[in-house]
Amino acid sequence: MDPRELTDFQLDELVHRIIGRVTRLVRTELRMDRERIGRLRDPRG
């Protein structure tokens, strides 16, 4: 498959899928960072 031969619709769909996956990964990382920071700063141990 040659990426240069994709139709506009196919390209839009591909970008949508990639952005969706990246967004989920970033949200997961941010949530994990918040949890890690919370544990480090929680005086209850």
PDBQT receptor file of N, H, CA, C and O in Angstrom, charges set to zero:
ATOM      1  N   MET A   1       0.849  -1.193   0.000  1.00  0.00    +0.000 N 
ATOM      2  CA  MET A   1       0.000   0.000   0.000  1.00  0.00    +0.000 C 
ATOM      3  C   MET A   1       0.886   1.246   0.000  1.00  0.00    +0.000 C 
ATOM      4  O   MET A   1       1.797   1.378   0.817  1.00  0.00    +0.000 OA
ATOM      5  N   ASP A   2       0.607   2.133  -0.910  1.00  0.00    +0.000 N 
ATOM      6  H   ASP A   2      -0.133   2.026  -1.574  1.00  0.00    +0.000 HD
ATOM      7  CA  ASP A   2       1.350   3.383  -1.007  1.00  0.00    +0.000 C 
ATOM      8  C   ASP A   2       0.549   4.483  -0.306  1.00  0.00    +0.000 C 
ATOM      9  O   ASP A   2      -0.548   4.828  -0.744  1.00  0.00    +0.000 OA
ATOM     10  N   PRO A   3       1.095   5.031   0.779  1.00  0.00    +0.000 N 
ATOM     11  CA  PRO A   3       0.341   6.059   1.521  1.00  0.00    +0.000 C 
ATOM     12  C   PRO A   3      -0.043   7.266   0.667  1.00  0.00    +0.000 C 
ATOM     13  O   PRO A   3      -1.011   7.961   0.976  1.00  0.00    +0.000 OA
ATOM     14  N   ARG A   4       0.691   7.512  -0.375  1.00  0.00    +0.000 N 
ATOM     15  H   ARG A   4       1.477   6.948  -0.626  1.00  0.00    +0.000 HD
ATOM     16  CA  ARG A   4       0.378   8.666  -1.225  1.00  0.00    +0.000 C 
ATOM     17  C   ARG A   4      -0.876   8.441  -2.055  1.00  0.00    +0.000 C 
ATOM     18  O   ARG A   4      -1.406   9.385  -2.642  1.00  0.00    +0.000 OA
ATOM     19  N   GLU A   5      -1.361   7.194  -2.112  1.00  0.00    +0.000 N 
ATOM     20  H   GLU A   5      -0.931   6.428  -1.635  1.00  0.00    +0.000 HD
ATOM     21  CA  GLU A   5      -2.547   6.886  -2.908  1.00  0.00    +0.000 C 
ATOM     22  C   GLU A   5      -3.827   6.864  -2.074  1.00  0.00    +0.000 C 
ATOM     23  O   GLU A   5      -4.892   6.525  -2.591  1.00  0.00    +0.000 OA
ATOM     24  N   LEU A   6      -3.738   7.220  -0.796  1.00  0.00    +0.000 N 
ATOM     25  H   LEU A   6      -2.873   7.496  -0.377  1.00  0.00    +0.000 HD
ATOM     26  CA  LEU A   6      -4.925   7.236   0.056  1.00  0.00    +0.000 C 
ATOM     27  C   LEU A   6      -5.885   8.341  -0.369  1.00  0.00    +0.000 C 
ATOM     28  O   LEU A   6      -5.471   9.429  -0.770  1.00  0.00    +0.000 OA
ATOM     29  N   THR A   7      -7.170   8.038  -0.273  1.00  0.00    +0.000 N 
ATOM     30  H   THR A   7      -7.507   7.154   0.052  1.00  0.00    +0.000 HD
ATOM     31  CA  THR A   7      -8.165   9.073  -0.558  1.00  0.00    +0.000 C 
ATOM     32  C   THR A   7      -8.251  10.003   0.652  1.00  0.00    +0.000 C 
ATOM     33  O   THR A   7      -7.732   9.688   1.723  1.00  0.00    +0.000 OA
ATOM     34  N   ASP A   8      -8.898  11.133   0.477  1.00  0.00    +0.000 N 
ATOM     35  H   ASP A   8      -9.319  11.389  -0.393  1.00  0.00    +0.000 HD
ATOM     36  CA  ASP A   8      -9.062  12.075   1.592  1.00  0.00    +0.000 C 
ATOM     37  C   ASP A   8      -9.794  11.412   2.754  1.00  0.00    +0.000 C 
ATOM     38  O   ASP A   8      -9.435  11.612   3.914  1.00  0.00    +0.000 OA
ATOM     39  N   PHE A   9     -10.825  10.619   2.440  1.00  0.00    +0.000 N 
ATOM     40  H   PHE A   9     -11.116  10.457   1.497  1.00  0.00    +0.000 HD
ATOM     41  CA  PHE A   9     -11.583   9.943   3.488  1.00  0.00    +0.000 C 
ATOM     42  C   PHE A   9     -10.686   8.970   4.253  1.00  0.00    +0.000 C 
ATOM     43  O   PHE A   9     -10.719   8.931   5.483  1.00  0.00    +0.000 OA
ATOM     44  N   GLN A  10      -9.889   8.190   3.531  1.00  0.00    +0.000 N 
ATOM     45  H   GLN A  10      -9.862   8.222   2.532  1.00  0.00    +0.000 HD
ATOM     46  CA  GLN A  10      -8.998   7.224   4.174  1.00  0.00    +0.000 C 
ATOM     47  C   GLN A  10      -7.962   7.935   5.038  1.00  0.00    +0.000 C 
ATOM     48  O   GLN A  10      -7.651   7.480   6.139  1.00  0.00    +0.000 OA
ATOM     49  N   LEU A  11      -7.439   9.029   4.551  1.00  0.00    +0.000 N 
ATOM     50  H   LEU A  11      -7.692   9.399   3.657  1.00  0.00    +0.000 HD
ATOM     51  CA  LEU A  11      -6.454   9.796   5.296  1.00  0.00    +0.000 C 
ATOM     52  C   LEU A  11      -7.070  10.365   6.578  1.00  0.00    +0.000 C 
ATOM     53  O   LEU A  11      -6.463  10.306   7.648  1.00  0.00    +0.000 OA
ATOM     54  N   ASP A  12      -8.275  10.914   6.456  1.00  0.00    +0.000 N 
ATOM     55  H   ASP A  12      -8.768  10.962   5.587  1.00  0.00    +0.000 HD
ATOM     56  CA  ASP A  12      -8.971  11.439   7.634  1.00  0.00    +0.000 C 
ATOM     57  C   ASP A  12      -9.196  10.347   8.671  1.00  0.00    +0.000 C 
ATOM     58  O   ASP A  12      -8.997  10.568   9.865  1.00  0.00    +0.000 OA
ATOM     59  N   GLU A  13      -9.613   9.162   8.211  1.00  0.00    +0.000 N 
ATOM     60  H   GLU A  13      -9.775   8.982   7.241  1.00  0.00    +0.000 HD
ATOM     61  CA  GLU A  13      -9.861   8.044   9.122  1.00  0.00    +0.000 C 
ATOM     62  C   GLU A  13      -8.573   7.613   9.819  1.00  0.00    +0.000 C 
ATOM     63  O   GLU A  13      -8.573   7.345  11.020  1.00  0.00    +0.000 OA
ATOM     64  N   LEU A  14      -7.481   7.546   9.066  1.00  0.00    +0.000 N 
ATOM     65  H   LEU A  14      -7.481   7.763   8.090  1.00  0.00    +0.000 HD
ATOM     66  CA  LEU A  14      -6.191   7.151   9.626  1.00  0.00    +0.000 C 
ATOM     67  C   LEU A  14      -5.733   8.148  10.692  1.00  0.00    +0.000 C 
ATOM     68  O   LEU A  14      -5.307   7.755  11.778  1.00  0.00    +0.000 OA
ATOM     69  N   VAL A  15      -5.822   9.431  10.375  1.00  0.00    +0.000 N 
ATOM     70  H   VAL A  15      -6.168   9.751   9.493  1.00  0.00    +0.000 HD
ATOM     71  CA  VAL A  15      -5.420  10.466  11.335  1.00  0.00    +0.000 C 
ATOM     72  C   VAL A  15      -6.291  10.395  12.586  1.00  0.00    +0.000 C 
ATOM     73  O   VAL A  15      -5.792  10.529  13.703  1.00  0.00    +0.000 OA
ATOM     74  N   HIS A  16      -7.594  10.185  12.396  1.00  0.00    +0.000 N 
ATOM     75  H   HIS A  16      -8.000  10.076  11.488  1.00  0.00    +0.000 HD
ATOM     76  CA  HIS A  16      -8.519  10.088  13.525  1.00  0.00    +0.000 C 
ATOM     77  C   HIS A  16      -8.127   8.929  14.443  1.00  0.00    +0.000 C 
ATOM     78  O   HIS A  16      -8.117   9.081  15.664  1.00  0.00    +0.000 OA
ATOM     79  N   ARG A  17      -7.808   7.792  13.868  1.00  0.00    +0.000 N 
ATOM     80  H   ARG A  17      -7.816   7.668  12.876  1.00  0.00    +0.000 HD
ATOM     81  CA  ARG A  17      -7.422   6.625  14.676  1.00  0.00    +0.000 C 
ATOM     82  C   ARG A  17      -6.112   6.862  15.415  1.00  0.00    +0.000 C 
ATOM     83  O   ARG A  17      -5.984   6.515  16.589  1.00  0.00    +0.000 OA
ATOM     84  N   ILE A  18      -5.144   7.452  14.731  1.00  0.00    +0.000 N 
ATOM     85  H   ILE A  18      -5.247   7.735  13.777  1.00  0.00    +0.000 HD
ATOM     86  CA  ILE A  18      -3.843   7.707  15.364  1.00  0.00    +0.000 C 
ATOM     87  C   ILE A  18      -4.002   8.685  16.518  1.00  0.00    +0.000 C 
ATOM     88  O   ILE A  18      -3.472   8.454  17.605  1.00  0.00    +0.000 OA
ATOM     89  N   ILE A  19      -4.727   9.774  16.290  1.00  0.00    +0.000 N 
ATOM     90  H   ILE A  19      -5.157   9.961  15.407  1.00  0.00    +0.000 HD
ATOM     91  CA  ILE A  19      -4.916  10.778  17.334  1.00  0.00    +0.000 C 
ATOM     92  C   ILE A  19      -5.659  10.176  18.522  1.00  0.00    +0.000 C 
ATOM     93  O   ILE A  19      -5.342  10.481  19.672  1.00  0.00    +0.000 OA
ATOM     94  N   GLY A  20      -6.647   9.322  18.252  1.00  0.00    +0.000 N 
ATOM     95  H   GLY A  20      -6.904   9.074  17.318  1.00  0.00    +0.000 HD
ATOM     96  CA  GLY A  20      -7.389   8.681  19.334  1.00  0.00    +0.000 C 
ATOM     97  C   GLY A  20      -6.482   7.837  20.208  1.00  0.00    +0.000 C 
ATOM     98  O   GLY A  20      -6.572   7.889  21.435  1.00  0.00    +0.000 OA
ATOM     99  N   ARG A  21      -5.611   7.061  19.585  1.00  0.00    +0.000 N 
ATOM    100  H   ARG A  21      -5.538   7.019  18.589  1.00  0.00    +0.000 HD
ATOM    101  CA  ARG A  21      -4.702   6.207  20.356  1.00  0.00    +0.000 C 
ATOM    102  C   ARG A  21      -3.699   7.032  21.146  1.00  0.00    +0.000 C 
ATOM    103  O   ARG A  21      -3.440   6.751  22.316  1.00  0.00    +0.000 OA
ATOM    104  N   VAL A  22      -3.138   8.044  20.511  1.00  0.00    +0.000 N 
ATOM    105  H   VAL A  22      -3.348   8.272  19.561  1.00  0.00    +0.000 HD
ATOM    106  CA  VAL A  22      -2.161   8.890  21.197  1.00  0.00    +0.000 C 
ATOM    107  C   VAL A  22      -2.823   9.600  22.377  1.00  0.00    +0.000 C 
ATOM    108  O   VAL A  22      -2.230   9.707  23.451  1.00  0.00    +0.000 OA
ATOM    109  N   THR A  23      -4.038  10.080  22.181  1.00  0.00    +0.000 N 
ATOM    110  H   THR A  23      -4.520   9.993  21.309  1.00  0.00    +0.000 HD
ATOM    111  CA  THR A  23      -4.759  10.765  23.253  1.00  0.00    +0.000 C 
ATOM    112  C   THR A  23      -4.966   9.847  24.447  1.00  0.00    +0.000 C 
ATOM    113  O   THR A  23      -4.773  10.260  25.590  1.00  0.00    +0.000 OA
ATOM    114  N   ARG A  24      -5.362   8.590  24.185  1.00  0.00    +0.000 N 
ATOM    115  H   ARG A  24      -5.519   8.255  23.256  1.00  0.00    +0.000 HD
ATOM    116  CA  ARG A  24      -5.553   7.640  25.285  1.00  0.00    +0.000 C 
ATOM    117  C   ARG A  24      -4.249   7.382  26.015  1.00  0.00    +0.000 C 
ATOM    118  O   ARG A  24      -4.230   7.314  27.244  1.00  0.00    +0.000 OA
ATOM    119  N   LEU A  25      -3.155   7.238  25.274  1.00  0.00    +0.000 N 
ATOM    120  H   LEU A  25      -3.170   7.293  24.276  1.00  0.00    +0.000 HD
ATOM    121  CA  LEU A  25      -1.864   6.996  25.910  1.00  0.00    +0.000 C 
ATOM    122  C   LEU A  25      -1.436   8.175  26.774  1.00  0.00    +0.000 C 
ATOM    123  O   LEU A  25      -0.940   7.984  27.884  1.00  0.00    +0.000 OA
ATOM    124  N   VAL A  26      -1.625   9.384  26.277  1.00  0.00    +0.000 N 
ATOM    125  H   VAL A  26      -2.028   9.539  25.375  1.00  0.00    +0.000 HD
ATOM    126  CA  VAL A  26      -1.241  10.577  27.035  1.00  0.00    +0.000 C 
ATOM    127  C   VAL A  26      -2.084  10.697  28.294  1.00  0.00    +0.000 C 
ATOM    128  O   VAL A  26      -1.562  11.012  29.363  1.00  0.00    +0.000 OA
ATOM    129  N   ARG A  27      -3.393  10.448  28.177  1.00  0.00    +0.000 N 
ATOM    130  H   ARG A  27      -3.818  10.192  27.308  1.00  0.00    +0.000 HD
ATOM    131  CA  ARG A  27      -4.262  10.520  29.362  1.00  0.00    +0.000 C 
ATOM    132  C   ARG A  27      -3.831   9.504  30.409  1.00  0.00    +0.000 C 
ATOM    133  O   ARG A  27      -3.808   9.806  31.602  1.00  0.00    +0.000 OA
ATOM    134  N   THR A  28      -3.489   8.300  29.962  1.00  0.00    +0.000 N 
ATOM    135  H   THR A  28      -3.508   8.055  28.993  1.00  0.00    +0.000 HD
ATOM    136  CA  THR A  28      -3.037   7.264  30.894  1.00  0.00    +0.000 C 
ATOM    137  C   THR A  28      -1.763   7.700  31.598  1.00  0.00    +0.000 C 
ATOM    138  O   THR A  28      -1.637   7.542  32.812  1.00  0.00    +0.000 OA
ATOM    139  N   GLU A  29      -0.821   8.249  30.844  1.00  0.00    +0.000 N 
ATOM    140  H   GLU A  29      -0.923   8.377  29.857  1.00  0.00    +0.000 HD
ATOM    141  CA  GLU A  29       0.436   8.710  31.446  1.00  0.00    +0.000 C 
ATOM    142  C   GLU A  29       0.185   9.820  32.454  1.00  0.00    +0.000 C 
ATOM    143  O   GLU A  29       0.764   9.814  33.540  1.00  0.00    +0.000 OA
ATOM    144  N   LEU A  30      -0.669  10.768  32.108  1.00  0.00    +0.000 N 
ATOM    145  H   LEU A  30      -1.139  10.772  31.226  1.00  0.00    +0.000 HD
ATOM    146  CA  LEU A  30      -0.962  11.871  33.027  1.00  0.00    +0.000 C 
ATOM    147  C   LEU A  30      -1.614  11.360  34.300  1.00  0.00    +0.000 C 
ATOM    148  O   LEU A  30      -1.289  11.821  35.394  1.00  0.00    +0.000 OA
ATOM    149  N   ARG A  31      -2.545  10.398  34.163  1.00  0.00    +0.000 N 
ATOM    150  H   ARG A  31      -2.810  10.024  33.274  1.00  0.00    +0.000 HD
ATOM    151  CA  ARG A  31      -3.209   9.838  35.338  1.00  0.00    +0.000 C 
ATOM    152  C   ARG A  31      -2.197   9.112  36.223  1.00  0.00    +0.000 C 
ATOM    153  O   ARG A  31      -2.235   9.248  37.446  1.00  0.00    +0.000 OA
ATOM    154  N   MET A  32      -1.302   8.350  35.617  1.00  0.00    +0.000 N 
ATOM    155  H   MET A  32      -1.271   8.239  34.624  1.00  0.00    +0.000 HD
ATOM    156  CA  MET A  32      -0.292   7.638  36.386  1.00  0.00    +0.000 C 
ATOM    157  C   MET A  32       0.637   8.615  37.099  1.00  0.00    +0.000 C 
ATOM    158  O   MET A  32       1.025   8.382  38.244  1.00  0.00    +0.000 OA
ATOM    159  N   ASP A  33       0.994   9.706  36.428  1.00  0.00    +0.000 N 
ATOM    160  H   ASP A  33       0.679   9.895  35.498  1.00  0.00    +0.000 HD
ATOM    161  CA  ASP A  33       1.840  10.723  37.060  1.00  0.00    +0.000 C 
ATOM    162  C   ASP A  33       1.131  11.348  38.255  1.00  0.00    +0.000 C 
ATOM    163  O   ASP A  33       1.741  11.547  39.306  1.00  0.00    +0.000 OA
ATOM    164  N   ARG A  34      -0.150  11.658  38.099  1.00  0.00    +0.000 N 
ATOM    165  H   ARG A  34      -0.645  11.497  37.246  1.00  0.00    +0.000 HD
ATOM    166  CA  ARG A  34      -0.910  12.244  39.211  1.00  0.00    +0.000 C 
ATOM    167  C   ARG A  34      -0.970  11.283  40.386  1.00  0.00    +0.000 C 
ATOM    168  O   ARG A  34      -0.835  11.695  41.538  1.00  0.00    +0.000 OA
ATOM    169  N   GLU A  35      -1.173   9.998  40.096  1.00  0.00    +0.000 N 
ATOM    170  H   GLU A  35      -1.283   9.663  39.160  1.00  0.00    +0.000 HD
ATOM    171  CA  GLU A  35      -1.223   9.007  41.173  1.00  0.00    +0.000 C 
ATOM    172  C   GLU A  35       0.131   8.894  41.862  1.00  0.00    +0.000 C 
ATOM    173  O   GLU A  35       0.195   8.796  43.087  1.00  0.00    +0.000 OA
ATOM    174  N   ARG A  36       1.212   8.908  41.089  1.00  0.00    +0.000 N 
ATOM    175  H   ARG A  36       1.160   8.988  40.093  1.00  0.00    +0.000 HD
ATOM    176  CA  ARG A  36       2.555   8.804  41.648  1.00  0.00    +0.000 C 
ATOM    177  C   ARG A  36       2.859  10.013  42.524  1.00  0.00    +0.000 C 
ATOM    178  O   ARG A  36       3.393   9.871  43.624  1.00  0.00    +0.000 OA
ATOM    179  N   ILE A  37       2.521  11.186  42.041  1.00  0.00    +0.000 N 
ATOM    180  H   ILE A  37       2.087  11.301  41.147  1.00  0.00    +0.000 HD
ATOM    181  CA  ILE A  37       2.764  12.410  42.800  1.00  0.00    +0.000 C 
ATOM    182  C   ILE A  37       1.930  12.389  44.083  1.00  0.00    +0.000 C 
ATOM    183  O   ILE A  37       2.414  12.768  45.149  1.00  0.00    +0.000 OA
ATOM    184  N   GLY A  38       0.676  11.945  43.975  1.00  0.00    +0.000 N 
ATOM    185  H   GLY A  38       0.282  11.637  43.109  1.00  0.00    +0.000 HD
ATOM    186  CA  GLY A  38      -0.193  11.872  45.146  1.00  0.00    +0.000 C 
ATOM    187  C   GLY A  38       0.374  10.963  46.211  1.00  0.00    +0.000 C 
ATOM    188  O   GLY A  38       0.305  11.279  47.399  1.00  0.00    +0.000 OA
ATOM    189  N   ARG A  39       0.935   9.835  45.802  1.00  0.00    +0.000 N 
ATOM    190  H   ARG A  39       0.991   9.579  44.837  1.00  0.00    +0.000 HD
ATOM    191  CA  ARG A  39       1.504   8.899  46.762  1.00  0.00    +0.000 C 
ATOM    192  C   ARG A  39       2.740   9.493  47.432  1.00  0.00    +0.000 C 
ATOM    193  O   ARG A  39       2.958   9.320  48.631  1.00  0.00    +0.000 OA
ATOM    194  N   LEU A  40       3.536  10.188  46.640  1.00  0.00    +0.000 N 
ATOM    195  H   LEU A  40       3.358  10.328  45.666  1.00  0.00    +0.000 HD
ATOM    196  CA  LEU A  40       4.758  10.764  47.207  1.00  0.00    +0.000 C 
ATOM    197  C   LEU A  40       4.447  11.866  48.210  1.00  0.00    +0.000 C 
ATOM    198  O   LEU A  40       5.177  12.033  49.186  1.00  0.00    +0.000 OA
ATOM    199  N   ARG A  41       3.377  12.619  47.986  1.00  0.00    +0.000 N 
ATOM    200  H   ARG A  41       2.783  12.483  47.193  1.00  0.00    +0.000 HD
ATOM    201  CA  ARG A  41       3.063  13.754  48.835  1.00  0.00    +0.000 C 
ATOM    202  C   ARG A  41       2.047  13.434  49.919  1.00  0.00    +0.000 C 
ATOM    203  O   ARG A  41       1.751  14.281  50.762  1.00  0.00    +0.000 OA
ATOM    204  N   ASP A  42       1.511  12.217  49.905  1.00  0.00    +0.000 N 
ATOM    205  H   ASP A  42       1.751  11.529  49.220  1.00  0.00    +0.000 HD
ATOM    206  CA  ASP A  42       0.489  11.843  50.882  1.00  0.00    +0.000 C 
ATOM    207  C   ASP A  42       1.162  11.555  52.234  1.00  0.00    +0.000 C 
ATOM    208  O   ASP A  42       1.931  10.599  52.341  1.00  0.00    +0.000 OA
ATOM    209  N   PRO A  43       0.886  12.366  53.262  1.00  0.00    +0.000 N 
ATOM    210  CA  PRO A  43       1.561  12.176  54.556  1.00  0.00    +0.000 C 
ATOM    211  C   PRO A  43       1.144  10.890  55.267  1.00  0.00    +0.000 C 
ATOM    212  O   PRO A  43       1.810  10.460  56.208  1.00  0.00    +0.000 OA
ATOM    213  N   ARG A  44       0.053  10.278  54.826  1.00  0.00    +0.000 N 
ATOM    214  H   ARG A  44      -0.488  10.628  54.061  1.00  0.00    +0.000 HD
ATOM    215  CA  ARG A  44      -0.420   9.053  55.481  1.00  0.00    +0.000 C 
ATOM    216  C   ARG A  44       0.466   7.851  55.116  1.00  0.00    +0.000 C 
ATOM    217  O   ARG A  44       0.349   6.782  55.715  1.00  0.00    +0.000 OA
ATOM    218  N   GLY A  45       1.356   8.040  54.122  1.00  0.00    +0.000 N 
ATOM    219  H   GLY A  45       1.451   8.909  53.636  1.00  0.00    +0.000 HD
ATOM    220  CA  GLY A  45       2.308   6.990  53.782  1.00  0.00    +0.000 C 
ATOM    221  C   GLY A  45       1.764   6.036  52.809  1.00  0.00    +0.000 C 
ATOM    222  O   GLY A  45       2.451   5.090  52.422  1.00  0.00    +0.000 OA
TER     223      GLY A  45
